Amino acid sequence: MGGCVSVDIPCDQVVSQTHRCLFGDGNHIHMMKPNLEALDTATRELRERRVDLSRRVSLEEDKGLERLAKVEGWLSRAESIDSEVSDLLREEPTETKRLCLFGYCSKNCISSCKYGKKVSKKLEEVKELLSKGVFEELAEKRPASKVVKKDIQTTIGLDSMVGKAWDSIMKPEGRTLGIYGMGGVGKTTLLARINNKFDKEVNEFDVVIWVVVSKDLQYKVIQDQILRRLRADQELEKETEEKKASFIDNILRRKKFILLLDDLWSAVDLNKIGVPRPTQENGSKIVFTTRSKKVCRDMEADDELKMDCLSTNEAWELFQNVVGEAPLKKDPEILTLAEKISKKCHGLPLALNVIGKAMSCKEDVHEWRHANDVLKSSSREFPGMEENILSVLKFSYDGLEDEKVKSCFLYCSLFPEDYEIKKEELIEYWINEGFINGKRDEDGSNNKGHVIIGSLVRAHLLMESETTVKMHDVLREMALWIGSTSGKEEEKQCVKSGVKLSCIPDDINWSVSRRISLMSNQIEKISCCPKCPNLSTLFLRDNDLKGIPGKFFQFMPSLVVLDLSRNRSLRDLPEEICSLTFLKYLNLSNTRISSLSVGLKGLRKLISLDLEFTKLTSIDGIGAILPNLQVLKLYRSLQYIDARSIEELQLLKHLKILTGNVTDASTLESIQGVEGLVRFNIKTVALGGLRELEIINSKISEIKIDWKCKGKEDLPSPCFKHLSSIVIQDLEGPNELSWLLFAPNLKHLEVIRSPSLEEIINKEKGMSISDVHPPDMTVPFPKLESLTLRGLPELERICSSPQALPSLKDIAHCPNTNRYVEIEE
């Protein structure tokens, strides 16, 4: 046929295809144009909704929330389909040009039919996505991190225990692991190692929760720790335990969790806390530490891990690390003695650390011989806590420099477990007990007291923060053991603090006890009339006392310290308190005491009276009835320092520390001229002892430090060397606060609602002060850590020195300030 090609297409197939394009499947060719218009409109609406939704989500994320997965999914699909529609619309000109016969037909029916079908399908997808783009909630609280790592020192001899515990936890059938062993053996350290391992090892758990339980079991405290870990503590802060339990249960039922409970003294009711019981189905686990194997049984642990003391070799390695190389290399005999002492610690890590630290500064072989002899004579043959452990820990106690320091240490055990004891408060107790003399520095502090605290901290008998100290619970147990079993009269103590007593128990041996602590209980009423000839300290603080019968104080002839603070319903004292003729310290702070009791007239030896945060309205007569007062605390009482009270204060010739409320500057001026208050209280030199200062709701034209006095040399610099915190609120008048340069050790400064303030440190005044006191004023605010500035519409700058605020960690200033607050460079 001359090279011709024949294509045989069945006629009925062509007709069928054409019919479907023109009339079938929704007539895609004829509907192409309206569908394209509808698609363009719907896509624009989708795009606008996506932009609006993204903006709303961003606002929620700025609040620290995390967008919901369904919202993220919708935004992602919306962006994707927007791109697909754009690609589809790029073909529109080509496809619409092919249309003919008023849009009912096409020059390429098959191509136009396929394109029209795509447009129709995409239109349905966009409409469906639009219908799903309505959300009541866009974001939720950001989930807590899986693990919060614990800071732990390098450990010795724990690797195998960590491995055993990890294998137990990872067993599918395992639910609860109990780790038990004696106090100080390292259970908490092991639990911390387990906690940190969850951060390193791949695992399927959603969250690891660490909770400290301790001896005084309080479900609310446990719940609050869990809620804090789940970042829900603030919103449920005021809710009942039942509601908190319900919330915790609701959250944890949806998670595969690990709950680490440290220091259990008795079984905890998981239902009360709200923790779902771990099962093989939910895969969650509980790991706890305890000193008692019985607690493991009570907690229905399906696996138990006993923690023993270190082996001899491990203990020796740890002891050498703690002591350090220098002493051990000083003399060959020291190395031999050190190994013997290490063995006497019976492998207890706490004992090894405490005694090792005590010996780390001893490089004389005689000191090591003496230490070895003391430990040898004190150790008991019978194994157990008292004989093998407490007597070893007691070595650090026995090694204290003198009996007074030992008494200072034992005194710390009067407070509840894990109690943060304020240093200044503790020293005040020691002074009045006679452990240290009452000599004070110019700022009212007692240097000897701080020296003793330092020695106890270095001996690892106390742990300290900036303003407080506390005892490790094992060391506290040791101190209580000494106080209850010692044959020395001065060491006899009875401590029942923080144990939820509702009344004074009958088993207290009042007749022999030197010190008794019943603080932090729920005692509402006193009905006994104890005879306690030796009692020198009595703690009844932080109870629910409403009154005290007079007979209670009748037979306490030796009492020198009485603390009744934080009995918030206590309104008065019985007249019979006058029988406490040797009383030196009386703390009534945070009570409802409104007047000075008639019975106080008998307390002629009282030197410290604390009435802070009381309802006291008058100190009339205090100079006559309490002439030997050295410490009087009136801060946040209803008694304000005025002309009348100044006359009373003048009668207190021995007064060294005064806290109080001053309402105006004229009172300050009058106080400066009062002979008898000059040495210790208000005059500028004496204000060198000021630690905290609040100026609230005052109208003062200018705050001026008179650092050049007529007929005198310049005042000592700096004037306020102990001042660490200043709060200024609602101050009208001054436009600068350059006098703050006289407080170079200031750590916290808060200035709020002072409308006239233009700058904190004036450049010219700052330079003039620095010229006079260059060593102290070279860098403004060298130790300031926290700065709050709010409600200061005229504030322009903090100061003009580029070196200012080198220690600043936190700054907060009001966004409504008219000008940007800055430090000029």
DONUVO-522743 format. One line per field, with one value per residue (C-alpha): x, y, z; residue number from 0; residue in three letters. Coordinates in steps of 0.25 Angstrom, whole numbers. Example, Ala and Ser with C-alpha at 12.3 -4.5 7.8 and 13.67 -1.06 7.14 Angstrom:
<atoms>
u	[49 55]
v	[-18 -4]
w	[31 29]
num	[0 1]
residuo	[ala ser]
</atoms>
This chain:
<atoms>
u	[0 12 16 3 -1 -14 -20 -32 -40 -53 -64 -72 -60 -58 -73 -73 -61 -67 -80 -74 -66 -78 -89 -84 -76 -82 -79 -65 -63 -75 -73 -58 -59 -69 -61 -48 -55 -60 -46 -39 -49 -48 -33 -32 -41 -33 -20 -26 -31 -17 -10 -20 -18 -3 -4 -13 -4 8 2 -1 13 19 12 20 9 12 3 -6 -3 -16 -14 0 -5 -16 -7 3 -8 -14 0 2 -12 -9 3 -4 -16 -5 1 -13 -17 -4 -11 -24 -21 -17 -29 -39 -35 -38 -53 -63 -78 -81 -72 -79 -68 -53 -44 -37 -48 -40 -29 -40 -48 -36 -33 -47 -48 -35 -41 -54 -46 -37 -49 -55 -42 -41 -55 -53 -41 -48 -59 -48 -41 -49 -42 -47 -32 -20 -9 -6 4 18 21 31 44 46 57 62 77 82 96 104 119 128 123 131 126 112 113 109 97 93 93 85 74 74 72 61 54 54 48 34 28 35 26 32 46 50 64 67 79 83 84 96 99 97 82 79 92 88 74 80 89 77 70 81 83 69 74 86 80 69 56 41 37 30 34 43 38 46 40 46 37 44 40 29 20 11 2 1 16 17 6 12 25 18 10 22 29 17 17 3 6 2 -12 -15 -8 -21 -28 -31 -23 -35 -35 -20 -20 -31 -23 -10 -17 -23 -9 -1 -11 -8 7 17 24 35 33 45 42 53 54 41 39 26 17 10 -4 -3 -18 -17 -6 -13 -2 -8 -3 8 4 10 0 3 18 20 29 32 45 47 58 56 63 53 52 38 34 38 27 17 19 17 30 32 47 56 70 78 89 101 112 125 135 148 155 144 143 158 158 147 154 167 159 152 165 174 188 195 193 195 208 213 217 217 210 199 196 195 186 177 175 171 162 155 152 146 135 130 128 118 119 114 124 135 132 130 142 151 147 151 164 167 174 182 197 203 204 200 187 185 189 179 168 171 171 158 151 156 151 137 133 124 125 111 107 96 93 97 109 116 110 106 118 127 119 120 135 133 125 136 146 139 148 141 129 122 123 117 105 104 103 93 84 82 75 64 58 50 56 61 58 65 70 73 87 85 73 82 93 83 79 93 96 85 88 102 109 116 117 108 118 114 120 116 105 99 105 113 126 128 115 118 132 125 115 127 134 122 120 135 133 121 112 104 100 99 93 95 86 82 88 82 86 87 76 86 94 82 79 93 91 77 84 95 84 76 86 98 101 105 94 97 94 80 70 56 52 38 37 29 22 8 5 -8 -4 8 11 12 25 34 44 43 51 64 63 72 65 51 46 31 32 24 13 -2 -3 -15 -16 -6 -12 1 9 23 34 47 58 69 61 68 61 47 42 27 27 19 7 -8 -7 -18 -14 -5 -9 -1 3 11 22 22 34 44 54 66 58 66 60 45 40 25 26 16 5 -4 -16 -8 -13 -7 2 -1 4 11 21 28 33 43 53 65 59 67 61 46 40 26 27 15 5 -7 0 -6 0 12 8 8 16 28 32 38 47 58 69 62 72 64 50 44 30 31 18 9 -3 5 1 9 23 19 27 36 48 44 40 51 63 74 68 79 70 56 49 37 37 23 16 6 15 22 34 30 33 27 33 47 46 43 55 64 62 68 82 88 80 88 78 65 56 43 35 37 26 34 47 45 45 58 64 59 65 79 79 75 87 86 82 93 103 95 82 78 90 97 109 101 93 105 99 86 83 69 62 48 43 28 18 26 27 42 48 62 69 83 94 102 116 123 119 123 135 137 145 138 129 135 132 124 113 103 113 103 91 87 72 65 50 45 30 21 32 29 39 53 57 70 75 90 91 90 104 107 102 112 108 93 88 73 67 52 47 32 22 32 26 37 49 57 70 75 89 92 105 110 106 112 125 126 123 133 144 142 141 148 152 137 130 138 127 113 105 116 108 94 87 72 67 52 47 32 23 34 28 40 51 62 74 80 93 104 115 118 124 111 103 114 106 92 84 70 64 49 44 30 26 18 30 31 45 54 62 76 91 98 111]
v	[0 9 11 15 12 8 10 3 10 4 15 11 14 28 31 26 34 47 45 43 56 64 59 48 49 63 69 73 81 89 91 95 110 111 101 108 121 114 107 121 127 115 115 130 127 115 124 135 125 119 132 136 122 123 137 132 120 129 137 125 120 133 130 117 108 97 96 84 73 74 89 87 76 85 96 87 81 95 100 87 88 103 99 88 98 108 97 94 108 110 101 109 118 106 97 108 112 98 100 102 101 110 102 89 83 84 83 72 66 55 65 75 65 60 74 78 65 70 83 77 68 79 88 77 75 90 91 79 85 98 91 85 97 102 99 103 100 103 100 94 95 90 76 74 70 55 55 66 62 61 67 56 54 43 30 18 4 7 3 -12 -7 3 -9 -18 -7 -4 -18 -20 -7 -11 -25 -25 -32 -23 -12 -7 -7 -5 -1 -2 -1 7 22 28 16 24 20 34 35 21 27 39 30 23 36 41 28 30 43 35 22 20 16 16 24 38 44 42 48 50 52 53 47 47 43 53 47 58 55 69 71 59 63 77 71 63 74 83 73 72 87 88 93 107 105 95 101 104 91 80 68 60 69 69 53 53 62 54 41 47 51 39 29 34 33 22 28 25 30 31 32 36 33 25 23 16 11 22 21 23 25 37 43 40 31 19 6 1 -11 -20 -14 1 -1 9 7 11 11 16 16 13 9 -2 -15 -16 -3 -12 -22 -11 -5 -19 -17 -29 -27 -23 -18 -18 -7 -11 -3 -2 -13 -11 -8 2 9 11 17 26 30 33 42 50 52 56 52 63 57 43 46 53 41 26 24 33 24 12 19 25 11 6 18 15 1 6 13 0 4 14 25 36 33 32 45 52 46 47 62 64 58 64 76 68 66 62 48 50 55 42 34 41 39 25 23 31 22 9 13 18 6 -5 -19 -22 -19 -9 6 11 2 2 15 25 23 25 38 42 43 56 61 57 64 78 88 89 85 98 95 82 88 97 85 77 89 88 75 82 86 76 68 76 89 101 108 123 126 139 132 120 129 137 124 120 134 133 118 123 114 127 141 152 161 167 174 189 183 175 161 151 147 135 130 130 124 112 110 111 100 91 93 89 77 73 73 84 88 103 112 127 130 116 103 89 75 63 54 43 53 58 44 43 56 51 38 46 55 43 34 42 42 57 66 77 68 62 66 62 65 62 73 72 59 64 64 69 70 69 54 48 41 53 53 67 65 62 68 81 84 80 83 81 91 89 81 83 85 93 92 91 84 79 85 79 80 83 88 86 91 103 103 100 101 102 110 107 100 104 109 119 121 115 113 120 107 102 112 110 100 104 112 110 113 123 121 121 121 122 128 125 121 130 129 132 146 147 141 137 146 134 136 145 133 130 139 134 136 143 140 141 140 144 147 143 143 151 157 172 177 175 165 169 157 162 171 159 156 165 157 157 162 158 160 157 164 164 162 163 172 180 194 200 198 207 203 194 202 200 186 180 189 179 177 177 172 177 174 181 180 179 180 191 199 210 217 231 242 234 221 228 233 218 213 223 216 203 206 193 192 187 182 189 186 194 203 218 226 238 245 255 243 238 252 252 238 242 252 243 240 225 221 227 215 204 208 220 229 228 221 211 209 202 189 191 178 181 194 197 211 210 221 233 247 252 263 257 245 250 243 253 247 260 264 277 276 261 254 247 235 221 216 209 214 202 190 180 185 174 177 190 192 206 207 219 229 243 255 250 250 241 231 233 230 215 216 215 201 194 180 181 169 172 185 188 202 203 214 226 236 247 238 241 233 223 229 243 244 257 252 238 244 253 241 232 243 243 228 222 208 205 213 210 200 204 192 182 171 174 161 165 178 182 195 197 209 219 228 238 228 230 223 214 220 225 216 205 196 196 183 173 162 165 152 157 170 174 187 192 192 205 213 225 224 212 209 208 208 218 214]
w	[0 -2 12 18 33 37 51 55 66 69 66 79 88 82 83 98 102 95 102 116 114 109 118 128 141 145 131 134 121 123 138 136 136 148 156 153 158 171 173 172 182 192 191 194 206 210 209 218 228 228 231 242 248 248 254 266 268 268 279 287 285 290 304 305 299 288 276 275 265 258 256 251 242 236 234 227 218 215 210 202 195 192 184 177 173 168 159 154 151 143 132 132 120 111 115 114 100 95 99 88 86 98 107 104 96 94 83 91 99 106 111 115 122 130 134 138 146 154 156 161 171 176 179 187 195 198 202 211 217 220 227 236 239 251 264 279 284 276 286 300 311 306 311 322 318 319 329 339 341 355 359 365 368 363 370 373 374 368 354 357 365 354 344 353 356 341 337 347 342 328 330 324 335 346 352 365 369 384 387 402 411 423 424 417 409 396 392 387 379 372 369 363 354 350 347 338 331 325 319 312 309 298 304 302 314 313 326 338 351 363 377 391 401 415 428 430 420 414 401 397 397 388 379 378 373 363 358 357 349 339 339 345 359 358 352 363 375 383 379 389 390 383 371 370 370 359 351 353 350 337 332 336 330 317 319 321 333 343 357 366 380 389 404 408 423 421 410 401 396 381 380 390 381 368 362 354 358 348 341 330 320 323 324 335 347 361 367 382 393 407 420 423 416 422 413 401 405 409 395 388 381 371 372 383 382 395 395 404 408 399 399 407 394 389 402 402 388 392 405 398 388 399 407 396 392 400 414 410 404 416 424 421 435 431 419 428 439 428 423 437 439 425 430 443 434 430 416 418 408 417 428 418 413 426 433 420 420 434 432 419 426 436 432 445 448 463 458 450 462 471 461 460 475 477 466 472 486 482 472 477 474 471 457 455 453 467 469 455 448 458 466 454 450 464 462 454 466 476 467 469 475 489 497 493 478 481 488 476 466 475 476 461 463 470 456 448 437 425 432 426 439 437 442 449 457 460 465 474 481 483 489 499 503 506 496 491 497 492 487 474 462 458 449 461 456 464 457 467 463 448 451 458 446 436 444 445 430 427 436 427 439 433 419 416 406 406 419 424 429 430 435 426 432 436 443 450 454 460 468 473 477 485 491 496 501 505 520 520 526 516 504 508 498 495 480 475 464 451 455 455 470 474 488 497 499 513 510 511 522 526 539 532 518 516 503 497 483 480 468 455 460 462 477 481 496 507 520 527 538 536 546 539 547 536 524 517 503 499 485 483 470 458 466 467 482 485 500 510 524 535 542 530 533 549 550 539 547 537 524 516 502 499 485 483 469 458 467 459 469 481 486 500 511 525 536 542 531 541 548 537 544 536 522 512 499 496 481 479 464 455 467 470 482 483 496 506 516 531 533 525 537 544 532 536 529 516 505 492 489 476 473 458 450 462 465 476 476 487 495 506 519 512 516 531 531 521 524 519 505 494 483 480 467 463 448 442 456 457 466 458 462 467 477 488 485 483 498 502 493 500 513 507 510 505 492 480 469 466 455 452 444 441 435 431 430 441 451 445 447 462 464 459 471 482 491 495 481 474 476 470 463 455 453 439 445 452 439 434 440 432 424 418 415 411 407 404 402 405 401 402 394 394 400 404 411 419 416 420 434 440 449 445 435 424 429 427 413 410 419 416 415 420 412 402 399 396 393 389 386 384 386 382 381 377 363 365 376 375 390 386 383 398 397 389 393 389 383 381 377 374 370 368 365 367 357 358 357 344 347 357 358 354 346 354 368 365 360 373 382 374 376 391 392 379 384 388 377 364 358 362 367 366 373 368 364 363 358 357 351 349 349 346 334 335 336 325 330 341 341 332 335 324 335 344 348 345 353 348 346 345 341 340 336 332 317 320 323 314 311 309 321 318 323 316 310]
num	[0 1 2 3 4 5 6 7 8 9 10 11 12 13 14 15 16 17 18 19 20 21 22 23 24 25 26 27 28 29 30 31 32 33 34 35 36 37 38 39 40 41 42 43 44 45 46 47 48 49 50 51 52 53 54 55 56 57 58 59 60 61 62 63 64 65 66 67 68 69 70 71 72 73 74 75 76 77 78 79 80 81 82 83 84 85 86 87 88 89 90 91 92 93 94 95 96 97 98 99 100 101 102 103 104 105 106 107 108 109 110 111 112 113 114 115 116 117 118 119 120 121 122 123 124 125 126 127 128 129 130 131 132 133 134 135 136 137 138 139 140 141 142 143 144 145 146 147 148 149 150 151 152 153 154 155 156 157 158 159 160 161 162 163 164 165 166 167 168 169 170 171 172 173 174 175 176 177 178 179 180 181 182 183 184 185 186 187 188 189 190 191 192 193 194 195 196 197 198 199 200 201 202 203 204 205 206 207 208 209 210 211 212 213 214 215 216 217 218 219 220 221 222 223 224 225 226 227 228 229 230 231 232 233 234 235 236 237 238 239 240 241 242 243 244 245 246 247 248 249 250 251 252 253 254 255 256 257 258 259 260 261 262 263 264 265 266 267 268 269 270 271 272 273 274 275 276 277 278 279 280 281 282 283 284 285 286 287 288 289 290 291 292 293 294 295 296 297 298 299 300 301 302 303 304 305 306 307 308 309 310 311 312 313 314 315 316 317 318 319 320 321 322 323 324 325 326 327 328 329 330 331 332 333 334 335 336 337 338 339 340 341 342 343 344 345 346 347 348 349 350 351 352 353 354 355 356 357 358 359 360 361 362 363 364 365 366 367 368 369 370 371 372 373 374 375 376 377 378 379 380 381 382 383 384 385 386 387 388 389 390 391 392 393 394 395 396 397 398 399 400 401 402 403 404 405 406 407 408 409 410 411 412 413 414 415 416 417 418 419 420 421 422 423 424 425 426 427 428 429 430 431 432 433 434 435 436 437 438 439 440 441 442 443 444 445 446 447 448 449 450 451 452 453 454 455 456 457 458 459 460 461 462 463 464 465 466 467 468 469 470 471 472 473 474 475 476 477 478 479 480 481 482 483 484 485 486 487 488 489 490 491 492 493 494 495 496 497 498 499 500 501 502 503 504 505 506 507 508 509 510 511 512 513 514 515 516 517 518 519 520 521 522 523 524 525 526 527 528 529 530 531 532 533 534 535 536 537 538 539 540 541 542 543 544 545 546 547 548 549 550 551 552 553 554 555 556 557 558 559 560 561 562 563 564 565 566 567 568 569 570 571 572 573 574 575 576 577 578 579 580 581 582 583 584 585 586 587 588 589 590 591 592 593 594 595 596 597 598 599 600 601 602 603 604 605 606 607 608 609 610 611 612 613 614 615 616 617 618 619 620 621 622 623 624 625 626 627 628 629 630 631 632 633 634 635 636 637 638 639 640 641 642 643 644 645 646 647 648 649 650 651 652 653 654 655 656 657 658 659 660 661 662 663 664 665 666 667 668 669 670 671 672 673 674 675 676 677 678 679 680 681 682 683 684 685 686 687 688 689 690 691 692 693 694 695 696 697 698 699 700 701 702 703 704 705 706 707 708 709 710 711 712 713 714 715 716 717 718 719 720 721 722 723 724 725 726 727 728 729 730 731 732 733 734 735 736 737 738 739 740 741 742 743 744 745 746 747 748 749 750 751 752 753 754 755 756 757 758 759 760 761 762 763 764 765 766 767 768 769 770 771 772 773 774 775 776 777 778 779 780 781 782 783 784 785 786 787 788 789 790 791 792 793 794 795 796 797 798 799 800 801 802 803 804 805 806 807 808 809 810 811 812 813 814 815 816 817 818 819 820 821 822 823 824]
residuo	[met gly gly cys val ser val asp ile pro cys asp gln val val ser gln thr his arg cys leu phe gly asp gly asn his ile his met met lys pro asn leu glu ala leu asp thr ala thr arg glu leu arg glu arg arg val asp leu ser arg arg val ser leu glu glu asp lys gly leu glu arg leu ala lys val glu gly trp leu ser arg ala glu ser ile asp ser glu val ser asp leu leu arg glu glu pro thr glu thr lys arg leu cys leu phe gly tyr cys ser lys asn cys ile ser ser cys lys tyr gly lys lys val ser lys lys leu glu glu val lys glu leu leu ser lys gly val phe glu glu leu ala glu lys arg pro ala ser lys val val lys lys asp ile gln thr thr ile gly leu asp ser met val gly lys ala trp asp ser ile met lys pro glu gly arg thr leu gly ile tyr gly met gly gly val gly lys thr thr leu leu ala arg ile asn asn lys phe asp lys glu val asn glu phe asp val val ile trp val val val ser lys asp leu gln tyr lys val ile gln asp gln ile leu arg arg leu arg ala asp gln glu leu glu lys glu thr glu glu lys lys ala ser phe ile asp asn ile leu arg arg lys lys phe ile leu leu leu asp asp leu trp ser ala val asp leu asn lys ile gly val pro arg pro thr gln glu asn gly ser lys ile val phe thr thr arg ser lys lys val cys arg asp met glu ala asp asp glu leu lys met asp cys leu ser thr asn glu ala trp glu leu phe gln asn val val gly glu ala pro leu lys lys asp pro glu ile leu thr leu ala glu lys ile ser lys lys cys his gly leu pro leu ala leu asn val ile gly lys ala met ser cys lys glu asp val his glu trp arg his ala asn asp val leu lys ser ser ser arg glu phe pro gly met glu glu asn ile leu ser val leu lys phe ser tyr asp gly leu glu asp glu lys val lys ser cys phe leu tyr cys ser leu phe pro glu asp tyr glu ile lys lys glu glu leu ile glu tyr trp ile asn glu gly phe ile asn gly lys arg asp glu asp gly ser asn asn lys gly his val ile ile gly ser leu val arg ala his leu leu met glu ser glu thr thr val lys met his asp val leu arg glu met ala leu trp ile gly ser thr ser gly lys glu glu glu lys gln cys val lys ser gly val lys leu ser cys ile pro asp asp ile asn trp ser val ser arg arg ile ser leu met ser asn gln ile glu lys ile ser cys cys pro lys cys pro asn leu ser thr leu phe leu arg asp asn asp leu lys gly ile pro gly lys phe phe gln phe met pro ser leu val val leu asp leu ser arg asn arg ser leu arg asp leu pro glu glu ile cys ser leu thr phe leu lys tyr leu asn leu ser asn thr arg ile ser ser leu ser val gly leu lys gly leu arg lys leu ile ser leu asp leu glu phe thr lys leu thr ser ile asp gly ile gly ala ile leu pro asn leu gln val leu lys leu tyr arg ser leu gln tyr ile asp ala arg ser ile glu glu leu gln leu leu lys his leu lys ile leu thr gly asn val thr asp ala ser thr leu glu ser ile gln gly val glu gly leu val arg phe asn ile lys thr val ala leu gly gly leu arg glu leu glu ile ile asn ser lys ile ser glu ile lys ile asp trp lys cys lys gly lys glu asp leu pro ser pro cys phe lys his leu ser ser ile val ile gln asp leu glu gly pro asn glu leu ser trp leu leu phe ala pro asn leu lys his leu glu val ile arg ser pro ser leu glu glu ile ile asn lys glu lys gly met ser ile ser asp val his pro pro asp met thr val pro phe pro lys leu glu ser leu thr leu arg gly leu pro glu leu glu arg ile cys ser ser pro gln ala leu pro ser leu lys asp ile ala his cys pro asn thr asn arg tyr val glu ile glu glu]
</atoms>
